[in-house]
Amino acid sequence: MKLNFIFIVMDLLTILAYPVVFVHGKLRQSLKSKENAAPKKLLATDSTVAGR
C-alpha cells in the first residue's frame, strides 16, 4: 500500500513539473533571443553615430 502511494505521488509530481519546465524553457529561449538581438541594434547605432 505504501509503495503504491509513493508511485502515485511521484507520478503526480512529474505531471505537475512538466508545465513548469516548459515555461522555464520558453522564458529562457525568449530572453536569449532578446539578448542576441540587442547587441546587433547597439552595433548598428554605434556605427551610424561613428560615421557622422
N, C-alpha and C positions, 0 to 999 in steps of 0.2 A: 504494500500500500504506500509506504514512504517512497519507494523507488518510483512508482507511477507519479506521485506528486512532484518529485524532483524533475522528472522529464516534462511534465505539464508546465511547470514554472519555467524551465529552460526554453521550451517552445514559445511560450508567451513573451518572454524577454527577447527572443530572437525576432519574433514578429514585430514587436514594438521598436526594436533597434533599426530595422530596415528604413523607415521613413527618416529617422534622424541622420543616418549615414548618407542617405540620398540627398537630403537638403544640405548637409555639410559639404558634400562633393560639388553640388551645383553652386553654392556660395563661393567656394574656393576657386572654382573654374571661372566664375564671373569676375572675381576680384583679380585673378591672374590676367584675364583679358584686358581689364581696365588698366592694370599696371603696365602691361606691354604697350597699350595704345598711348598712354600718357607721355612717355619719353619721345615718341615719334612726333607728337604735337609740339613738345618743347623744342626739339631739334629744328623743326620747321620754322617756328617763330624766331629762334635764335639766329638761324641762317638768314632770314629776311631782314632782321634788325642789323646784323653784321654787314649785310650787303649795302645798306644805306650809307 
